[in-house]
Amino acid sequence: MKLIMAVVQDKDSNRLVNALGEGNFRTTKLASTGGFLKEGNTTLMVGCEDEKLDSALAIIKDNCSQREQMVAPISPMGGNADSYIPQPVKVEVGGATVFVLPIESYFQF
């Protein structure tokens, strides 16, 4: 048995949870915050049998799209912030960061 932990953008989370449900995968949804953009994201925990791992990963890949987003850079530490004029920059966001962990045992009460 495996535990999939997928960190996805909030915009993709509902679509992904629905698709996983249609594939008969149970999910637990946790709110989380990313460190780079300081924006909300969603961490999903999905338990699955070893033989269904590829199917679950395919569903995640199909439902988490990458996109470009404009963000304003954070003002530099130190120096004169009065002369700092932030120019928005494009960064690639979205997709999924997926961790697959082996599960020794599983209990449901």
N, C-alpha and C positions, 0 to 999 in steps of 0.2 A: 504494500500500500504506500501511496505517496501523498504528501501535503504540498499543494501548489500555493505559493504566496505571490500574488500578482499586484504590483503597484501600478495603478492606471490613473489617467486624468479623470476628474469628476465628469467631464463632458461625455466620456465613454462608458462610465460605470453602469448606468441603467441599461443601456443596450447590451452590455456584456453580461450582466446578471440575468437578463431575460434569455439571452442565447444559451447561457450555461444551463438555465432551468429547462429549456426545451431539449437540451442534450442529456437531461436527467442527472445533472451534477448539482449537488447541494453546495451553496456558498454561504459564507459569513462575510458581511460587509463591515469594514472598519473605516472610520474617517481618519485621515492622516494629513500631514503637511509636509510638502517637499522642502528640502534645504536650499536648493539653488534659487528657485523663483519665489520661494516663500508663499506659495499658493496651495490651496487645498487640493488633495487628491484622495483616492480611495485605495485601500488595501483589501484585496479579496483573499480569503482562505478557502481553498477548495480541496476536499479529500477525494481521492479516486484510486481505483484499483490500478495496478501496474499496466495491465493491458489496455486501459482506457486513457492513459497519459497522453499519447499522441493526439487523440481526438480532442481532449480538453485544451491542449496547447494550440491546436489549429483554431478552435473557437476563439481563444484569446487573441491570437494573431489576426483573425478576420474582423474582429470587432474593436480593435484599438488602433486608430489611425494616427499617423504622425502629421503634424501641421506646423506652419510657421506662425509665430506670434511676435508682435512688437512689444518690447519691454523697455522701460526707462532704467538706465543703470543707476545704482546706488551712489550717492556722493562719496568721494574719496575721504578716507579718514585722515585727519590732520590737514594742513594747508588751508587756504582761504576758500571757504564754501561760497562766498559771495560771487566769485568769478566763475564758478562751476555751472555750466549750462548743459544739463543732461540731454543727449541726443538719443532718441529711441533706437534700439537695434533689434534686428530680427534674430530670433533664436528658434530652434526646432524643439517642439514640445509634443507630448502625446506618446503614442505607442504604449508599450508595457515593459516593466522590469519584472522578470519572473524568476522566482526561486523554487526549486523542486527539492523537497526534503524527504528522506526515507522515514516511514513511520513504523515503529516496532510493534505497537499495539494500538487498538482503537476501541473505545467504549462509548455507548450511548445509553443513558439512563432515562 
